[in-house]
Amino acid sequence: MAQGQRWTAPRKREVVLRIFRGEPLDLLSRELGVELYRLEKWRDAALAGMEEALKARGGDPLQAELDHAMQRLGKLSMENELLWARVRRPGPLAKRRPKK
């Protein structure tokens, strides 16, 4: 790699995959011109990212419950506004049925 050139995420991923395959860190360090501590840092970050990805659920049950509650709250608020509009209207509250 040329002096001053940056390591992109895909290039780091390739290096980390080589570490996971069992290539010695000291040989990779010499070959790539990257310090040992930096390779270890990349490896540790990749392991932490994998762990978080594996912990992730398809959907958060608390969030689903909150979404349902918010929908219910919106529906009840609309019904409440309609009822108040009906009460404020002059005249009888309900239409009367015609007498037979």
C-alpha positions as a LaTeX table, in Angstrom:
\begin{tabular}{lrrr}
\hline
Residue & $x$ (\AA) & $y$ (\AA) & $z$ (\AA) \\
\hline
Met1 & 0.00 & 0.00 & 0.00 \\
Ala2 & 1.30 & 3.46 & $-0.87$ \\
Gln3 & 2.40 & 5.87 & 1.83 \\
Gly4 & $-0.54$ & 7.89 & 3.18 \\
Gln5 & $-3.15$ & 5.63 & 1.59 \\
Arg6 & $-6.09$ & 4.74 & 3.84 \\
Trp7 & $-7.41$ & 1.30 & 4.71 \\
Thr8 & $-10.98$ & 0.92 & 3.47 \\
Ala9 & $-13.52$ & $-1.28$ & 5.24 \\
Pro10 & $-13.46$ & $-3.97$ & 2.50 \\
Arg11 & $-9.65$ & $-4.17$ & 2.67 \\
Lys12 & $-9.75$ & $-4.41$ & 6.47 \\
Arg13 & $-12.40$ & $-7.13$ & 6.16 \\
Glu14 & $-10.10$ & $-9.16$ & 3.92 \\
Val15 & $-7.26$ & $-8.84$ & 6.43 \\
Val16 & $-9.52$ & $-9.86$ & 9.32 \\
Leu17 & $-10.76$ & $-12.86$ & 7.35 \\
Arg18 & $-7.14$ & $-13.91$ & 6.84 \\
Ile19 & $-6.63$ & $-13.64$ & 10.62 \\
Phe20 & $-9.75$ & $-15.76$ & 11.22 \\
Arg21 & $-8.39$ & $-18.36$ & 8.79 \\
Gly22 & $-5.36$ & $-18.72$ & 11.04 \\
Glu23 & $-2.64$ & $-16.64$ & 9.41 \\
Pro24 & $-0.14$ & $-15.45$ & 12.04 \\
Leu25 & $-0.50$ & $-11.82$ & 13.04 \\
Asp26 & 3.22 & $-11.11$ & 12.98 \\
Leu27 & 3.54 & $-12.32$ & 9.37 \\
Leu28 & 0.51 & $-10.29$ & 8.29 \\
Ser29 & 1.91 & $-7.26$ & 10.08 \\
Arg30 & 5.20 & $-7.48$ & 8.21 \\
Glu31 & 3.56 & $-8.28$ & 4.86 \\
Leu32 & 1.04 & $-5.45$ & 5.03 \\
Gly33 & 3.12 & $-2.91$ & 6.94 \\
Val34 & 0.45 & $-2.58$ & 9.63 \\
Glu35 & 1.24 & $-2.53$ & 13.34 \\
Leu36 & 0.30 & $-5.61$ & 15.38 \\
Tyr37 & $-1.91$ & $-3.63$ & 17.75 \\
Arg38 & $-3.89$ & $-2.28$ & 14.79 \\
Leu39 & $-4.51$ & $-5.77$ & 13.39 \\
Glu40 & $-5.66$ & $-6.91$ & 16.84 \\
Lys41 & $-7.95$ & $-3.89$ & 17.06 \\
Trp42 & $-9.53$ & $-4.73$ & 13.68 \\
Arg43 & $-9.99$ & $-8.36$ & 14.71 \\
Asp44 & $-11.59$ & $-7.39$ & 18.04 \\
Ala45 & $-13.92$ & $-4.91$ & 16.32 \\
Ala46 & $-14.99$ & $-7.57$ & 13.83 \\
Leu47 & $-15.69$ & $-10.05$ & 16.62 \\
Ala48 & $-17.72$ & $-7.46$ & 18.53 \\
Gly49 & $-19.70$ & $-6.62$ & 15.39 \\
Met50 & $-20.46$ & $-10.28$ & 14.75 \\
Glu51 & $-21.61$ & $-10.74$ & 18.33 \\
Glu52 & $-23.99$ & $-7.78$ & 18.10 \\
Ala53 & $-25.35$ & $-9.00$ & 14.78 \\
Leu54 & $-26.01$ & $-12.45$ & 16.21 \\
Lys55 & $-27.76$ & $-10.99$ & 19.26 \\
Ala56 & $-30.12$ & $-8.90$ & 17.13 \\
Arg57 & $-33.69$ & $-10.12$ & 17.00 \\
Gly58 & $-36.10$ & $-9.97$ & 14.10 \\
Gly59 & $-38.21$ & $-7.46$ & 15.97 \\
Asp60 & $-38.16$ & $-5.90$ & 19.38 \\
Pro61 & $-41.26$ & $-7.05$ & 21.30 \\
Leu62 & $-41.29$ & $-3.88$ & 23.41 \\
Gln63 & $-41.21$ & $-1.73$ & 20.29 \\
Ala64 & $-44.04$ & $-3.77$ & 18.75 \\
Glu65 & $-46.13$ & $-3.31$ & 21.90 \\
Leu66 & $-45.39$ & 0.41 & 21.93 \\
Asp67 & $-46.38$ & 0.72 & 18.26 \\
His68 & $-49.66$ & $-1.09$ & 18.96 \\
Ala69 & $-50.37$ & 1.17 & 21.94 \\
Met70 & $-49.66$ & 4.28 & 19.85 \\
Gln71 & $-52.07$ & 3.08 & 17.13 \\
Arg72 & $-54.75$ & 2.46 & 19.76 \\
Leu73 & $-54.12$ & 5.88 & 21.29 \\
Gly74 & $-54.49$ & 7.53 & 17.88 \\
Lys75 & $-57.76$ & 5.72 & 17.22 \\
Leu76 & $-59.18$ & 6.66 & 20.62 \\
Ser77 & $-58.12$ & 10.29 & 20.16 \\
Met78 & $-59.93$ & 10.47 & 16.83 \\
Glu79 & $-63.09$ & 8.92 & 18.33 \\
Asn80 & $-62.91$ & 11.39 & 21.23 \\
Glu81 & $-62.64$ & 14.37 & 18.85 \\
Leu82 & $-65.61$ & 13.15 & 16.81 \\
Leu83 & $-67.73$ & 12.74 & 19.95 \\
Trp84 & $-66.82$ & 16.22 & 21.18 \\
Ala85 & $-67.70$ & 17.69 & 17.80 \\
Arg86 & $-71.06$ & 15.95 & 17.99 \\
Val87 & $-71.73$ & 17.22 & 21.53 \\
Arg88 & $-70.87$ & 20.82 & 20.61 \\
Arg89 & $-73.22$ & 20.82 & 17.63 \\
Pro90 & $-76.50$ & 22.59 & 18.38 \\
Gly91 & $-79.61$ & 20.44 & 18.49 \\
Pro92 & $-80.29$ & 16.95 & 19.67 \\
Leu93 & $-77.35$ & 14.56 & 20.14 \\
Ala94 & $-79.00$ & 11.67 & 18.33 \\
Lys95 & $-81.37$ & 11.52 & 15.44 \\
Arg96 & $-84.77$ & 10.42 & 16.59 \\
Arg97 & $-86.54$ & 7.55 & 15.00 \\
Pro98 & $-89.76$ & 8.40 & 13.31 \\
Lys99 & $-92.85$ & 7.40 & 15.32 \\
Lys100 & $-95.15$ & 4.87 & 13.72 \\
\hline
\end{tabular}
